[in-house]
């Protein structure tokens, strides 16, 4: 290539990398699982997106291997941003083949493999750390992968990541997650406070703090967080938390308004949908509020929906909970019965009992 051609390629590459970094900071994050995906950014429709009509241009073949690999990483980020994940992984596979020393490609591929391919994700992240033990984003990602396997090691990895990069919002969120699992709730909230101070508009950290505050009884602060999230965009979990706070504070009308905005009007049989614990929990929440409001028939309709949507597993989990909270005679058979309905009604009327019922994923 001539000097002018190389200069032009360099300018294009820098522009792509700056654009990709903006995606990383705003949408993808820098460590741990990808923050968010935006399938709606392809305005041509789902079928067109599946045909690749929204894909960014292919990487030119006449560049050096290391430059091609860098451009493939930039292209992969753009593919992730429109939720073309298999295509992004394939782009990163090629980038790693072309330039095995490209740690950005390997780390991004590892992050994309969370949570379904944790073994492969760990392999990618560890290979990055073999090359550079002080890669803060790789350390924070490793900390997330270790959650549930070795929380203590995860805590130390996240702490080292923050020593290297104290302003990493993702690393603070990850360490707060680990600390919550370890029962160190005050320290977890401090990390989330720091993350929100650095990036006030990050909904993931605000949602984590709202959940933590709800867990520790700080309902006013939790409501502030979810109100902040919902002021900017729709979030199912934030609505669920706000409904729980309103119900706990005796605002049954407010709780029902939030729950109805997701589930539709009360008293109507809902069509079966995917078995999602968050939606099933919202039916449980609404049945609780309806029972307490004296609307037993509507509450029973929601129980029927729970059976339809959540199946026997959802019923069994409620039965197990009731067994441990003052209803030792409830059957453990995963089947709805008059006995179960009576126990649930009694539990729902008792606020302390009712607040604890949740369908775990």
Secondary structure, 3 states (H helix, E strand, C coil): CCHHHHHHHHHHHHHHHHHHHHHHHHHHCCCCCCCCCCHHHCCCCHHHHHCCCCCCCCCCCCCCHHHHHHHHHHHHHHHHHCCCHHHHHHHHHHHHHHCCCCHHHHHHHHHHCCCCCHHHHHHHHHHHHHHCCCCHHHHHHHHHHHCCCCHHHHHHHHHHHHHHCCCCHHHHHHHHHHHHHCCCHHHHHHHHHHHHHHCCCCHHHHHHHHHHHHHCCCHHHHHHHHHHHHHHCCCHHHHHHHHHHHHHCCCHHHHHHHHHHHHCCCCCCCCCCCCCHHHHHHHHHHHHHHHHCCCHHHHHHHHHHHHHHHHHHHHHHHHHHHHCCCCCCCCCCCCCCHHHHHHHHHHHHCHHHHHHCCCCC
